[in-house]
Amino acid sequence: AGDQGIMVGYATNETANYIPLEVELSRSLNRYLFDKFPFDGKTQVTLSNNQVMAVVASFQHATKNELETLVNSWLKTNNQLTKVDIFANPAGDWEIGGFDADTGLTGRKLAVDSYGPRIPIGGGAFSGKDASKVDRSGAYMARKIAVDYLVRHNAKEVYTQLAYAIGVAEPVEAVVVIDGKEEQVTGYDLTPRGIKQFLRLDQPQFAATAQYGHFG
């Protein structure tokens, strides 16, 4: 392993993509708005009992009224008919976005890159790292294992935890928690080289992760 670290994987049966509902909805809304405003932007969805209570949407080159109209249309399309608080460009409309407005790469948006703030995540960022860094490859494998165990056991939710020591190939810990019951992970090559080969991490397939996260 290129460094020490602890990686957390997660899967839930809440959605078809095995990610938390609030993350699925926020990404869906983001795609909906991006069709109209293909620029810099972000969304946030707050739930209560699986009903949308609040939406935050900030998009470059969009007006507050335009965003509110589109968000209401998206809510109706998704059968969210209860009263929803909409915060469209709450800091004001804006024209300067991207790296001119907010720079940075590795270490940013860890919760968004993973499963949202409700689910624990590992301490390492993904972006800018190759597959020798288990912060990235180990996190991808932890997610793969979580999905496999969720489907295999018809579970509600699964957490995976992998831990590595720098310079050591095999993980020092590999456990999976299936609906609260912990067991050891078996049947996978969890060395960095094994993960790289199994998940084809040397292929150019990661551009989409810059938009909508790394899972789901």
N, C-alpha and C positions, 0 to 999 in steps of 0.2 A: 504494500500500500504506500502511496506517495505521502501520506500523512496520517496521523491518528485522527479518530473522529467517531461519532455516533450518528447513525442514519436511521430515520424513522420512515416506515412505509405505512400506507393506510388505504383501506377500501371499505365502502359502505354500500348497502343495497338501496339506499335512498333514491338513487338515480341510475339510469341505464349506463352511464359512464363510470359508475362506482366512485363518484366524488360527492361531497356534501351538497345538499340542495341549494344553499345560499351561493355557493361558488358556481354551480351550474347555471343558476338564474342570472347572476351578475355577468357571466361570460355570454349568455344568450342575449342579454340586453346590450352588451358592448358590441356584439356582432350586428345587432339590429340598428344601432345608432351609427356604426362605422359605415354601413351601406350608404348613409346620407352624408356623413361627415368623415371621409377617409383620411383623417389627420390624427394628431395626438389626442388621446382621450382616455378616460377611465370611469368605471362604474362601481357602485357598492350597493348591496341589497341586504336589508335587515329583515329577519323573519320572526314571527311569533306563532307557534303551533302550525308551522309550515305555511303560514299566510304572510304575504309581503306587507310589512308595516311602514317601511321607509326605503326610498331610493335616492341615491346620490349619483349625479351624472355631471361630469365636467368635460367638455369637448371644445377643442380649438376651432375657431371660425364658426361657431354655432351661437345663436342667441338663446337667451333664457326661455323665451316663448316657444321657439322652435323645439328645443329639447323637451320642454314640458309636454308639448303636443305629441311628440314621438314616444315619450315614456308612457303616457296615457294610452296610446294606441297599442304599445307592447303589452301593457298590463291587461287590456281587454283580450288581446290575442291569446294570452296565457291564463285566461279565466280568473284573473285576480280582480274581483269586483268589490272588495271591501275598501274602506277609506285608506288611502296611502298618502303619506307625506312625501312630497317630491321636492328635492333640493337640486335644482338645475343651475349649473354654474354659480354656486352659492357665494363665491368670492368675486363675482362679476364676470362678464364676457371677456374673452381673451383671444389674442391673435398670435402671440409668439409662443411656440411650443418646441417639442423635441429637445435636442441637445443644446440649442441656443438658450433654452429656458431652465433646463434641469439636467445636469450631466451626471455620469457615473455608470458603472457596469456591475462588476462583481460585488456581491453583498447586498444588493438592492432587492427589495420586494420579495423577501424569502417566503413570507406567508402566502403571497399571491402566486408565486411560482409553485407552491406546494398545494395545500388543501384548505387554505383560508385560516383565520385566526383561531378557530375552534379546535383544531387538531394540532398536537405537538409536532414540532419539526426538529431536524438535526441542526447543528450549529453552523454548518458550512454552506456557502452559496454554490450555485450551479454554474452560472454564466462565466465564460472566460476560462474554463478548466477542461482539460482533456480527460480521457477515461482512466488514466492512471490515478487520478484524484478521486478517492472513494466518496468525497463529499458529493460528487456527481454520479459516478457509476454505481456506488453502493446505494444511493438514494433511489436510483432507477430500479435496481434489483429488489430493494425492499418493497417498492410499490408492486412489482411483478409478483413477488411472493404473496403479498397481501391479497391481490386479486385472485390468484390461484387458490388460496385457502378459502376465500370467501365463496367462490363458486363451488369448490369441492365439498364444503361443509354446509352449503346453503345458509350461510351465516348472515347476521345483521351487520356486523362490522368487525374488521380485523386490523390489528396493529402489528407491524413487524419492527424489530429493532436489531440492527447490525452494528457491531463495534469493531474497530480496527486499531492496530498499532503500526506506527511508521516502520517500514522496512520488513514487515511480516505479511506473508501472502494470505493466510487463512484468517478469518475474523476471530476475534477473541470472544465474541458473543453473537449468537444468531437465534433469536427467539421470536415466536409468533403468538399473539394473544387473540383467540377466537371467541368472540362474545364473552370476554372476561376470563377465559380459561387459557393459561399459558402452556406452551409446549415448545420443544426444540425444533428448529427448522432442519429438515432433512431432504435429500434428493436434489440439491443444487450445487454447482460449482461456484463458490462464493469468493474465489480469488479474483483480484482485479483483471487478470488476463482472461479467466473463465467468463466473467461478466461481460467484458468487452466483446468476446467472440459470440456469446449467446445472444446478446442484445444488439449485435452489429453496430457497436458504438463508434466504429471507424468510418461509418458511412455519412454522407452529407444530408442529414435528415432533421436538423434542429432549428431551422429558421423560424418555424411556426411557434417555437417555445417563447420567442420574444414578444408575441402578441397575447397568447392566452394561457400561459403557464406550461408546466412540464408534464402534467398528468391529466387524464380524462380525455 
